[in-house]
Amino acid sequence: MFGLDYSWLGDPVYQRWLVDGVWVTLQLALVSSLAAVAIGLVGALGQTLRLWWLDACIELFVEIFRNTPPLLQMLFFYFTLTQIGFTVTDPVTGLQHPLLSAFVSAAISLSLFGGALCIEAFRSGLDAVPKATLEAARSLGYTRLGLFRRVQAPIAARVCLPSLTNILTNLFKTTSQASVITVPELMYAAGQVYSDTFRTLEMMLMVLLVYVTLVSLLAWALTLAERLLAYPGYGKGF
Amino acid sequence: MTARNQSLIELDGIRKSFGGNEVLKGISLNVAKGEAVCIIGPSGSGKSTILRCINGLIPIDEGFVRVGKHRVHEIRHERGMRPLRRQVAMVFQQYNLFPHRTALENVMMAPVQVLKHDPGEVRERAIALMAKVRLAGKESSYPGELSGGQQQRVAIARALAMQPEIILFDEVTAALDPETVKDVLTTIRELVEEGMTCLLVTHEMRFAREVADRVCFTDHGLIVESAPPAALFDTPQDPRTREFLSQVL
């Protein structure tokens, strides 16, 4: 059809490359998403303590990792750290290896990048809870921690779910940049295949389809969560 | 002795500034147990701030605040405020219900989570309170599904569930339409008649005249005049009170 040739898909070698690629992509996305959310929670909670030095540290972290390309961060963790001496020597062969593997470098940089975005999203969620609502909780005898747990966090979580969906879907797609530092994820596997077969268009169409499917599933799950948590009068609630 | 007189609430010479703006310039006020006191006055005269000093939501700069046996101005930590907050409930202009919880849960939350009362017992109490504020059947509605007047009555039930000795009402009908105002005022009137100590900031002059034992007129951070409603409304002594009343009555 349309002169597209998918006969190479029958080759078990290519099949294995691609399936392994999808698996690595999923692992990278899962690890960095979880770490990003964890960083976001710690950072946003840290900011509620209102300590000027902690605020300054968190702000610097956000500025650095939100405002630099994730690709640059991956290259930094993988190559630059090695160049300035972060290496391990294999005791058997005596060869020098980078301290961080390609996968770990990619996971770290995606976690930090996503984490910086999550801090901002969670902070905006906490800020969106009306001061008057918190005042009402205080007047009922809630302490700061109780108020956070019972009132502020549950409301804030609902407010920032849509931005979290944006961040996590974007993070999932950004895993493809890890191919540049030779992480054998989907994009890398695809490159391997088409440099063998020269069927670039076919390969790209297929990769596109895989990403659309996976990212749509993720977005759908998060939107479902949004709907389930919604309460009447706000957002998706009626 | 922590108390300097017999009243339940004792304010003496309270001063409070926000930035360079002095909002309270020496407020003194005593409220006896079972008394209903209305505070009236122009916007920005410090009425709401007085209420927030009583339950410690706003720390004062200078002066003396006592509620029952608690010297509010001497409590430094939010945790220390707990016994006070249990004794003094507050109802707000914008209701301030918790939007992610149903009406019944709003009423039950603090007694269970803060006072650690038995959930089963609190549930019964909350259902009875919902009936008392004429909202039986609305227990599982969310605040977003209720009208303003209904939300305000849930807020009153939420305050009552703490079994307070005092309720502070901060312009609780200001955001409501005239028809629902009546329902809320009826509920408050019943509380006053049952002997609940109430301190009300209000713009409802007729209501103040009807339910209050005493009315205080505030202007520019001071209580200008304080008298039983008939005296204050019919024969105001201070020219500022006369001017304000001539504009609102």
Interface residues (C-beta under 8 A of the other chain):
Chain A: P130 A132 T133 E135 A136 A137 R138 S139 L140 G141 Y142 T143 R144 G146 R150 V151 P154 I155 R158 Y231 P232 G233 Y234 G237
Chain B: N55 L57 E78 R79 M81 R82 R85 R86 V88 A89 M90 F92 Q94 N96 L97 F98 P99 H100 M109 A110 Q113 V114 L115 S141 Y142 P143 G144 E145 A155 R158 M162
